[in-house]
Amino acid sequence: MNFKAFENKIWLATPTMHGEEIKYVKKAYETNWMSTVGENVNEVERIAAEKSEMKYGVALSSCTAALHLCVKIAGERLYGKPAVSHGALEGKRVFCSDMTFAATLNPVVYEGGIPVFIDTEADSWNMDPVALERAFKLYPDVKLVVSAELYGFPGRIDLIKDICERHGALLIEDAAEAMGATVCGRQCGSFGDYSAISYNGNKIITGSSGGCLLTNDIDVAAKARKWSTQSRENAEWYQHEDVGYNYRMSNVVAGVVRGQYPHLEEHIAQKKEIYERYRNGFKDLPVQMNPITPDTEPNYWLSAMVIDREYMCHQTRDEKTASYVSEEGKSCPTEILERLASLNAEGRPIWKPMHMQPIFRTHGFVSREEGYDVGADIFERGLCLPSDNKMTSDDQDIIIDIIKSCF
């Protein structure tokens, strides 16, 4: 079947702007509050905490910055303040989600920690609670867990939290992709001892960049604000007693985020429609969409799918390239992604698990039992679909037909 390329590119996910954003950006400009203080920053912190059902938010330059400060705070709470030349987790193992973006665990490395990767649960595509329990038996000294929620489809982060509490461990919740999603009626971002959300350009709402640290501890919020502004002391001159960072969100970026927040639920509803349209369109194909875990409500940020193993054609991947052998009635992520790209539509592979990354291959990896590697299997058979909420239903129907033609 021949398809005409899309005249305008169909993207994976892009910002959706509404108009209120420019009002708050203009206010920052007109009042000359263009730096890292101002009404927009204050409002983003208030709204972020309220929406996430946490007491305090700290607006930062990125979600990675938020995660870094979460990790640094957790490390100092667990092990005390380190020497200036060492990180707060120097030489300590930390349990981390395996199938995620590297930003989830890079802050652990910044602080000298050693990531140990916990396999993915097949039924949720998130950290496997059974594997986490096993990991605590193998590494009983571990006192910190960093768990990410994948593509806005959360697993049972509540169970992860319970396991951490039983083992005396702190939980950092990377809710970068899951803002507005819930588990048992409770907001993602509210389960961690410290949590982080993202306003990156492709997220459910955006500031072009930015993130927020969430906590219920006022002292933690104050420490994060201090660290994020180069750790300046309250003195008449520039005085420093801690290492600091240039991590604070600008009042201009905060204006964009502030204008986006009223549209969070609207964006979630649009993303859900995209997911449901894919699921209905693929009902006769040998594929499965992102699983929805019982007692959770996703934000549907990115729709993704995996191909049933018996319908996979031969696919080969090395470190940086992929190839496949076409086979009637079968397909693979490489074929589908190449076909979409040739017609001016963007898809992506599923996150390559961290234990498969060259930099982390010597690190520990724990699955629910020996021989299991759920994340590697999902990576091999899965891909992220165009999920932009400005895509029309006609556009999406064409994408569905394109994917059908690959089989």
C-alpha positions in Angstrom: 0.0 0.0 0.0 1.4 3.4 -1.0 1.0 6.4 1.4 1.6 10.0 0.7 4.0 11.7 3.1 2.5 14.1 5.7 2.9 17.6 4.5 3.4 18.8 8.1 5.5 16.5 10.2 3.6 14.4 12.8 5.6 14.7 16.0 6.0 12.4 18.9 5.1 15.1 21.4 5.4 18.9 21.2 4.3 21.9 23.3 0.7 22.9 23.0 0.3 26.6 23.8 -2.9 28.4 24.7 -2.3 32.2 25.1 -2.2 32.6 28.9 1.4 31.8 28.8 2.4 35.0 27.0 0.4 37.1 29.5 2.6 35.9 32.4 5.8 36.1 30.4 4.9 39.7 29.4 4.2 40.5 33.0 7.7 39.3 33.9 9.1 41.5 31.2 7.1 44.6 32.0 7.9 44.4 35.7 11.5 43.7 34.9 11.5 40.5 37.0 13.5 38.5 34.5 15.8 36.6 36.8 15.1 33.7 39.3 12.7 35.5 41.6 9.2 36.9 41.0 5.5 36.2 41.2 5.5 33.6 38.4 8.1 31.5 40.3 6.1 31.7 43.5 2.9 30.7 41.8 4.5 27.8 40.0 5.7 26.5 43.4 2.3 26.9 44.9 0.4 25.3 42.1 2.9 22.4 41.6 2.6 21.5 45.3 -1.2 21.8 45.3 -1.6 19.7 42.1 0.8 17.1 43.3 -0.8 16.9 46.8 2.5 17.9 48.5 3.2 20.8 50.8 6.1 22.4 49.1 7.5 22.9 45.6 10.9 24.2 44.6 10.9 25.5 41.0 14.2 24.6 39.2 15.8 24.8 35.8 15.1 21.2 34.9 13.7 18.0 36.3 17.3 16.6 36.3 18.3 19.5 38.6 15.3 18.5 40.8 16.4 14.9 40.9 20.0 15.9 41.7 18.9 17.9 44.7 16.6 15.1 45.8 19.5 12.7 45.6 21.9 15.1 47.4 19.4 15.7 50.2 18.7 12.0 50.6 22.4 11.2 50.7 23.1 13.7 53.4 20.1 12.6 55.4 21.3 9.0 55.2 25.0 9.3 55.5 25.8 12.8 56.7 27.4 15.8 55.0 30.4 14.7 52.9 33.7 16.3 52.4 33.8 19.0 49.7 35.6 16.6 47.3 33.1 13.8 47.7 29.4 13.3 46.8 26.8 12.5 49.4 26.5 8.9 48.2 30.2 8.2 47.7 30.6 4.5 47.2 27.0 3.6 48.2 24.7 1.4 46.1 21.3 2.9 45.1 18.4 0.9 43.6 17.2 2.5 40.4 14.6 2.0 37.7 16.1 0.1 34.8 13.8 1.0 31.8 14.0 4.8 31.9 15.8 7.8 30.6 19.4 8.2 31.9 18.4 11.4 33.7 16.6 9.3 36.4 19.9 7.9 37.7 22.6 10.3 36.4 22.2 12.4 39.7 23.1 9.2 41.7 26.4 9.1 39.8 26.9 12.9 40.3 26.8 12.2 44.0 29.2 9.3 43.8 26.6 6.6 44.2 26.6 3.2 42.4 23.3 2.4 40.6 22.0 -1.1 40.9 19.2 -1.6 38.4 15.8 -3.2 39.2 14.1 -5.0 36.4 10.8 -4.0 34.9 7.4 -5.5 35.7 5.8 -7.0 32.6 2.3 -6.0 33.7 3.1 -2.3 34.3 6.4 -1.5 32.5 7.6 0.1 35.7 9.9 -1.0 38.5 9.0 -4.6 39.6 8.1 -4.7 43.3 9.0 -8.4 43.4 12.5 -7.7 42.0 12.9 -4.8 44.4 12.2 -7.2 47.4 14.7 -9.6 46.0 17.3 -6.8 45.6 17.0 -5.9 49.3 17.8 -9.5 50.2 20.9 -9.4 47.9 22.0 -5.9 49.0 20.6 -5.4 52.5 22.8 -2.3 53.1 21.0 -0.2 50.4 19.0 2.7 51.9 17.9 4.7 48.8 15.6 3.8 45.8 15.0 6.0 42.8 11.9 4.9 40.9 10.6 6.4 37.6 7.1 6.2 36.1 7.2 5.3 32.5 5.4 7.4 29.7 2.7 8.6 32.1 1.5 5.0 32.9 2.3 4.4 36.5 2.8 1.1 38.2 2.2 0.5 41.9 4.5 3.1 43.3 2.5 2.7 46.5 3.8 -0.9 46.8 7.4 0.4 46.1 6.9 2.9 48.9 5.8 0.2 51.3 8.8 -2.0 50.5 11.1 1.0 51.0 9.6 1.7 54.4 9.9 -1.9 55.5 13.6 -1.9 54.7 14.3 1.6 56.2 15.0 3.1 52.8 14.2 6.5 51.3 12.2 6.8 48.1 12.9 9.3 45.4 10.0 9.4 42.9 10.9 10.5 39.4 7.4 11.6 38.2 8.8 13.5 35.2 6.5 11.8 32.8 3.6 11.2 35.1 2.3 14.6 36.2 -1.5 14.3 36.7 -1.5 10.5 36.8 -2.8 8.8 39.9 -2.3 5.6 41.9 -5.2 4.6 44.1 -6.6 8.1 43.6 -3.4 9.7 44.8 -1.3 11.9 42.6 2.0 10.7 41.2 4.8 12.8 42.7 3.2 12.4 46.2 4.7 9.0 47.0 8.4 9.8 47.3 10.1 11.1 50.4 11.3 13.6 47.7 9.9 13.8 44.2 10.5 15.5 40.9 8.3 16.6 38.0 9.3 18.0 34.5 8.2 20.9 32.4 10.5 19.9 29.5 9.3 20.9 26.0 7.7 17.6 25.2 5.9 17.0 28.6 2.2 17.0 29.3 2.6 20.7 30.2 5.7 22.7 29.5 7.8 25.8 30.3 10.1 25.0 27.4 12.3 23.7 30.2 12.2 23.5 34.0 11.2 21.1 36.7 10.1 21.1 40.3 11.2 19.3 43.5 8.3 18.3 45.7 8.5 17.6 49.4 6.4 17.7 52.6 9.4 18.9 54.7 9.8 22.7 54.9 13.5 22.4 55.8 14.1 20.3 52.7 12.4 22.9 50.6 14.5 25.6 52.1 17.8 23.7 51.6 16.9 22.9 48.0 16.2 26.7 47.3 19.5 27.6 49.0 21.5 25.0 47.0 19.9 26.0 43.8 21.1 29.6 44.1 24.8 28.8 44.7 24.4 28.2 48.4 24.7 31.8 49.4 24.4 32.4 53.1 22.4 35.1 54.7 25.3 37.5 55.1 26.2 41.0 54.0 28.7 39.6 51.4 28.9 36.4 49.3 29.4 33.7 52.0 29.4 30.0 51.2 29.3 27.0 53.6 28.0 24.4 51.0 28.6 23.6 47.4 25.9 25.3 45.4 24.3 25.1 41.9 22.8 27.4 39.4 19.5 25.5 39.3 16.8 28.0 40.0 13.9 28.5 37.5 13.7 31.9 35.9 10.6 34.0 36.3 10.2 34.0 32.5 10.1 30.2 32.2 7.8 30.2 35.2 5.4 32.4 33.3 5.1 29.8 30.6 4.5 27.0 33.2 2.0 29.1 35.1 0.0 29.7 31.9 0.1 26.0 31.1 -1.1 24.6 34.4 -4.8 25.4 33.8 -4.7 23.1 30.8 -3.2 20.0 32.5 -6.5 18.1 32.6 -7.4 19.1 29.1 -4.1 17.8 27.8 -4.5 14.5 29.7 -8.0 14.1 28.1 -6.5 14.7 24.6 -3.7 12.2 25.2 -6.2 9.6 26.4 -8.2 10.0 23.2 -5.0 9.3 21.2 -4.3 6.2 23.3 -7.8 4.9 22.9 -7.8 5.5 19.1 -4.6 3.5 18.8 -5.9 0.7 20.9 -9.1 0.4 18.9 -7.2 0.8 15.6 -4.8 -2.0 16.5 -7.4 -4.5 17.9 -6.8 -6.9 15.0 -3.0 -6.6 15.1 -0.7 -8.8 17.1 0.4 -5.9 19.3 -0.2 -4.7 22.9 -0.4 -1.1 24.0 1.0 0.4 27.2 -0.5 -1.6 30.1 -2.8 0.2 32.5 -2.2 -1.1 36.0 -5.3 -1.7 38.2 -6.1 1.1 40.6 -4.2 3.7 38.4 -5.2 6.4 36.1 -2.5 7.3 33.6 -1.9 10.8 32.1 -1.4 9.0 28.7 1.6 11.2 27.8 3.1 8.8 25.3 1.3 5.9 23.6 3.5 2.9 23.0 3.2 -0.6 21.9 5.0 -4.0 21.8 4.7 -6.6 19.0 3.8 -10.1 20.0 6.9 -12.2 19.9 5.7 -14.7 17.4 4.9 -11.9 14.9 8.4 -10.3 15.2 10.5 -10.4 12.0 14.2 -10.8 12.3 15.7 -7.6 13.8 19.3 -6.9 14.6 20.7 -4.0 16.7 24.3 -3.1 17.4 25.4 -0.2 19.6 24.1 2.6 17.3 22.2 1.1 14.3 19.5 -1.4 13.6 18.4 -3.5 10.6 15.7 -6.0 9.9 14.6 -8.6 7.4 11.1 -8.0 6.0 8.8 -10.9 6.4 5.1 -11.3 5.3 2.7 -11.1 8.2 5.4 -10.0 10.6 7.1 -6.7 11.6 9.5 -5.2 14.2 10.1 -1.7 15.7 12.8 -0.9 13.2 10.6 -1.5 10.2 7.7 0.5 11.7 9.9 3.4 12.8 11.7 3.6 9.4 8.3 3.5 7.6 6.9 6.3 9.8 10.0 8.4 9.3 9.9 8.0 5.5 6.4 9.5 5.6 7.3 12.4 7.9 6.1 11.0 11.2 8.1 10.7 14.3 8.2 7.6 16.5 10.9 6.4 18.9 12.2 3.1 20.3 11.2 2.3 23.9 13.9 3.4 26.4 16.9 1.1 26.2 17.3 -0.4 29.7 20.1 1.1 31.7 21.8 -2.2 32.4 22.2 -2.6 28.7 23.9 0.8 28.3 27.7 0.6 27.7 28.4 2.9 30.7 26.5 0.7 33.2 27.0 -2.9 32.0 29.2 -3.8 34.9 26.6 -2.6 37.4 24.3 -4.9 39.3 21.0 -5.8 37.8 18.2 -7.6 39.7 15.2 -9.3 38.2 12.4 -11.2 40.0 14.3 -14.5 39.3 17.4 -15.6 37.5 17.1 -15.5 33.8 14.4 -12.9 33.6 15.0 -9.6 31.7 11.7 -8.0 31.1 13.1 -4.6 30.2 15.3 -6.0 27.4 12.3 -7.9 26.0 10.1 -4.7 25.9 13.0 -2.7 24.3 13.4 -5.4 21.6 9.7 -5.5 20.7 8.5 -2.0 21.6 8.2 1.5 20.2 6.7 4.9 21.1 4.0 6.1 18.7 3.3 9.7 17.5 1.4 11.1 20.4 1.2 14.8 19.8 -2.1 16.2 21.0 -2.3 18.5 17.9 -2.4 15.5 15.6 -5.8 15.2 14.0 -7.9 12.0 14.1 -7.5 11.7 10.3 -3.7 12.0 10.8 -3.8 9.3 13.4 -6.0 7.0 11.2 -3.3 7.2 8.5 -0.6 6.3 11.0 -2.7 3.3 12.1 -3.0 2.2 8.5 0.7 2.7 7.9 1.5 0.4 10.9 -1.1 -2.2 9.7 0.7 -2.2 6.3 3.9 -3.3 7.9 2.3 -6.6 8.8 
